[in-house]
Amino acid sequence: MPTKTTLNNGLRIITQKMPAVRSVTVCMLIGTGSRYERDEIAGTSHFIEHLLFRGTQRKPRARDISETIEGLGGILNGGTDKEMTIYWCKVAREHLPVAIDLLADILLNSKFETEDIKRERKVIIEEINISYDSPQQRVSQLIDELLWPGHPLGRDIAGDKQSIKAITRDDLFDYMRLQYLPIKTVVSVAGHVDHEKVVTMVNHCYGDWSTKEGFVGFAPYKKQTNPRLCIERRDIEQIHFCLALPGLSLYHPQRFTLDLLNVILGEGMSSRLFCEVRDRLGLAYSINSFVEHLSDTGAIVIYAGVEPKNLKLTLRVVLEQLIRLKNEIVNEKELIKAKEMAKGRLLLRMEDSRSVAGWFGGQEVITRKILGVNEVISIINDITAKDIQKLARELFIAKHLRLAVVGPVTENEILGDLLKL
């Protein structure tokens, strides 16, 4: 289990010692993301993430920032999600002080120069264009809109062109003032490190960071009557679809049961969906399912890309697999395989300092409660086939099915009638 220290300003530091590795990763996690934004400034979290790599007082150019780490053979990056923003740096362990100092510098001393904002605005619009041109990314955006309509969770994390063009420098500063706070920040370090030395380094860089503002929370998601189907017709070779159902939150006691159900359903080349849709019937090259857990909601989503004439058949086969999970108990052999896969994937992640720092830091910043590897493995071991069937019966309800489709769907094709369980 990691060791934790909280500074006087509320910033949390956690470290996980990995004596066998030569790398060290520093993750700076902020408990804010796209769901915290008002509609008129949608994309602000992602915009700020981009700008923090553009230049600081000490390192005025983006190249100065990147060269600081790449010149040491390290990796520097960031990412924005619905509820969290992360900046991370992975270096050889002797360069840990450089990594901690640089992440603090971009957080506390970024300049946000007018010209940099103009340039990055163009870059983000191009990023939005790329995601729109990608049918796989586009259908993922559309399924979010169906799952969480009229709510920030249903928006693209990057915002849209209109909101990005409208965001001002003052908007960016106002958002940071309300959301980028020490009490919402975790510095997570994994590698062959000494906790007290890390605390000293982090305190030196972040100890004077204080704010008087209280942060603004997010609007909770309330279940409502949603549209069930969204079709975006495009003249392309394949039809891409996402079939989804509401899932479970990060705090739900059965979330690990849903994760295991997902392993059986559509994770990996031995999953039911892969074996049936690709291996046996040859209907798709790519098919998988994934689970998303958020603070107060969640989803289970199935994605596939298929030839237009095979769309209805593929949907029927996918729905048959959902029905099987409701009606049939998973046999012991398949259950054991799924458990070993889930546990094995987790253990493999724990060999990489980036994965370790992100996994523990992500738990701390969102839930303020860290589960260790052994705790999670114990939970997985205790899940029964009856638990999986019970959860499938609770979640797999026909009226909750949502379907998003991008591709050459004909005008007279009726898909809504297929959404039955």
N, C-alpha and C positions, 0 to 999 in steps of 0.2 A: 504494500500500500504506500502511496506517496506521503511525503511529509508536508505539512502546511503551516504557513506563518501569515498573519495579517498585519500589515503596516498600520501606523497611526491614522493614515488618511483613508483606510478601508481597503486598499489594494491587497489582493490575496496572491501569495506566492506558493506554488506547489512544486515539489521536485520528486522525481522518481529515479533512484540510482540504478544504473545499468552497467555494472563493472566490466562486462565483456565487450562493450562496444567502444569504438574510437570516435564516434560522432557524438555531437550534442545538438539538441534542437531546443530552441526557445520559441514558444508560442505566446503571443500577446492576444488575448481574447477579450472582446468587448461585448457585453450583453445587450446588443442592439442589432437590428436588421430591418429588412424592408417592411415588416408588419408594424413597426413603430412610426412609419411615415404617414403624413396626411396625403390625400390624393394629389393635391396640387404640387407637392414636392416629391412625388414618387420617384425612386431611384437615387435619393440623396445618400443613403448609406453606401451604396456601390460607388457613387461619384466620389465621396470622401476617401474610400479605400484606394481608388486610382490616384487621387491627388497627394496622398501621403507618400507616394514614391516619386513625386516630381521635384522636390528640393526643400532643403532646410537652410537655416542661417549658416550652419557650418559646412553643409554639403549642398551648394546652391543649384546643382544640376541633377537631373535624374540619373545621368551617367555616373556622377560622383557616388550616389547611393548604391547603385548596382555594382560598381567596381569595388567598393569597399568589401563586399562579400564574395563576389565572383573572383576577385583577385586573390582570395584565399582558398579557392576551390569550393566555396559554399553555395548554397541555394537560398534565395530570398523570394518570398511570394506572399500573397494575401488572398482573401476570399470573403464574399458576402453571402449570407443566407437569410432566411426569413427572420430568425431570432438571434443571430450571432454574426459578428464580424471578426475575422482572424487575420493576424499578420504573423508570419513565421520565418525563422531563419535556421538553417541546418549547416553546421560547420564542423571541422575537426575540433576535438574537445579543447585544445589549447587556445582556440580563438573564441571561447565563450564570452570573455569580457567585451570583445568587439561586437558580437551579436546582440548582447543585452543593451549596450550603449546605442547601437544604431536603431533598434526598435524603439527605444525611448526617445531618441532624437526625432524620428519621423512623426511620432505621436505628439510630442510636446512642442516641436519647433518648426513644423512645416509652414512654408510661407504663403501658400495659396495665392500666388501671384496671378494677376488678371490674365496675362498671356498664357500661363499654364492652364488656367481654367478653360480658356477658349479652346486650346489644343485638345485637352482631355474631353471636353464636350463633344468634339468631332470624333474622337476615338470611340467614345461610348455609343454614339449614334451608329457608327460603323459596326460595333459589337451587336447592337440591336438588329441591324440589317442582316448580319450573319445568322443570328438565331432565327430570324423570320424566314430567311431563305432555306434554312435546314428544316425539312419536314419533321424530323425526329424531335428537334428542339421545339418546334412550333406546336406539335401535338401535345407535348408536355405542358406547355403554357396553357393550352386550351382546356386540358383536363383539370388544371388548378382552378380555372375560372368556373368550371362546373362544380367542383368540390366545395369551393368557398366563394360563391358569387357575391358581388358587391362588397367584398371585404379585402383588406390589404393582402391577406394570404393568397387571394386569387389573382393578384397582379404579378407581372414579370418583376423579378428582383431588380433588374436594371432600369425599371421604369419604362416609359414610352418616349417617343421623340418629342412630343409636345411638352411633357413635364421636364425633360432634360434641358430643352431649350429655355425653359422658364426659370430654372433654378438660378438664383443669384449668389454672389459671394456671401452676402449677409445671411441668406438661407443656410448655407453650409456652416457658417460660424454659429448661428443660432442652434442648429441641430447638434453640433458637437458640444455646445455649452450645456445642453439638456440631456445628452445621451452618453457622451464620452467622459465618464466620471470614474474616479478611483474605486468607488464602491461597486461599480459594474465591471471592473477589469480584473482579469486573472493573468498572471505571468506564470506559465507552466514550462518547466525545464526537465528534460529527460536525457540521461547519458551518465557517464562516469563522473558525477559531480558531488560536491559536498554541500549539503543544504545550507549551512550557516554562511558559507562563502558566497553562495548564490544570493542569499538574503542581503548580505552586505552590499553586493554589487547592485542589486535591484533597488535597494533603499537609497544608495548614492545617486542613482539615475532618476528615480521616481518619488523619492521621499518628500520633496518640496511641492509635489503636484497636489493641489488642493482646490476644491470648488465649493461655493456656497449654494449653488443651485441644487434643487431636488429634481431627480429625473422624472420624465413623463412616461407613463406606462403605455401599454398597447390596448387596443379595443379587443375584448374577448370575442371569440366566435360563437354565435348563437345559431343553432340548427334552424334551417328554414326550408321551405319548399323550393327545390332547385330545378332548373331545366335539366333534363336527363341526357340530351343529345346535342352535340355540336358538330356540324360538318363544314369543313372548309375545302371547297373544290379547287383542285390544282391539276394542271396538265403535266403530270410526272409519271414515271414508270410504275411506282409502287403506291399502294395505299398504306399509310401509317396510322395505327390506332392505339389509343390508350383506353382500357376498360378499368374502371376504378370503383372502389367502395370506401365509405368512411372507415377509419381505423381507430387506433387508440393513442392516447396522449403519452407523454414521457412519464407521467406519474401513475399511469394505470397499472395495477398489479399484474395484469395479464399481458403486458406488452411483450414479454419474452416468449410467451406462448404464441403470439402472433408472428414474432420473428421466426420461430421454428416452423410454424405453418407455412410461412413464405419460403423457407428453404425447401420444404417438400414440394410446394407448388411450382416455383419458378426460378430458383437460384441455382445456377450451375447446369452443366451438361447432363447431369443425372436426375434433374428435376422432372416432375410429371409433365409440365408443359413442353419442355425441350424434347423429352423422349417421345411424346405423342405428336406434337405439331411439327417438329422438324424431323426427328429420326424415323418415325413410323409413316407419317403421311407426306413429308416433304413439302409442307405448305409455306414454310418461312425459313429464311436464313437466320434471322435474329428474333428471338422471343425470350422474354424474361419477366419477372415480377420483382417489385421492391416495396418496402414499407417505409413510411415517413411518420416519425413521432414528433409532435410539437407540444407546447406547454399545455394546451387545452383542447387539442384535436389531433387528428392523424388521418392516414390514408393507406390503403393497399392498392397498388397500381400494376396492371399488366400491360406490357408494350409488345407490339409486333409490327413488322413490315411485310406485306404480302402482295402477291399479284392481284389486281382488281377482281378477277373472276373468283378468287378464293376467299374473299373477305367474309361472306356469310358463313361458309363452311368453317373457317378458322374461328370465328366468333362462337359458333355452336360447340366446337370442340373445347374451346376455353371454358365456356359456361358449363359444359359437362364435367370438367375437372373440378369446378367449384361445387357442383352438386354432389360429386363423389365425396368430397371432404365433409359435406353435411350429412350424407347418408351412410357412409362406410367408415368403420374404425380403421385407422392407419395400422398396418400390420407391424409386428415387432421388429422385423428386419429393416423395414424402411424407416421406422422411428429411430432405431439405433444409428443407422447411417446418417440421418439428418442431424441427430445430436452430435455425432462425431465430427461432422462437417462444420457445424456451428462453433463447436469448441475449438476445433483445429484452426479455423480461420481467425478466431480471436487470438489464439496463442501465436500464430504466425505474425499477426500484427504487432505483438508485443516484442518482437525482435528488432523493430525499427524505431529509432528514437523519435522520429517525426510522428508516427502513429501513436506512440505512448504518450507523448506530450499533448497531442491533440485530443486523445481519448479521455485522459484524466482531466485536462483543462476544460474540455467541453462539458463534462458532467458538472464540474464545479461552477462554471459561469452560468449555466442554465438552471440546474436543480439545487445547487449548493450541497449536494450529497454525492459522494464518490463511492461507487461500488468497485471492489477489487476484482481481479480476474477470477480468483477462487470463488468469490461470492456468486458471480455470474455463472460460472461453470456448475456450481451447486444448484442454482435455480434451474438451469437447463436440464440437469440430470433428473430433477424432480417432476418435470413435465410429463404427463401421461397422454396416451392416445385419446382417452376420453376427454381430457382437457382441450385437446385440439379440436375434436368433433364438437364439443359444447360451444367453443368460441366461434367455429365456423357457422354453426346454426344461429348464433346471436348476431353475427356481422353480415353474413351472406343473405341479404334480404333483397328481393327483386326490385322493390320500389326505391332502393338506395343505389342501384347500379347507375353509373354514369359512363357515357361513351363519347370520346372525341375522335374525330377522323379527319385526316388530311390526305388529299389525293384525288384521283379521277373517279369520283363517285358519280354515277349517273343520276339524272334528275328524278327518275321514277323509282330509285332504289329505296325501299322501306327498311330501315334498320331498327327503329324503335321497338317494333314488335318482337325483335329477338331478345330483348332485355328481360329475360325470365329466368327464375331459379326455382 
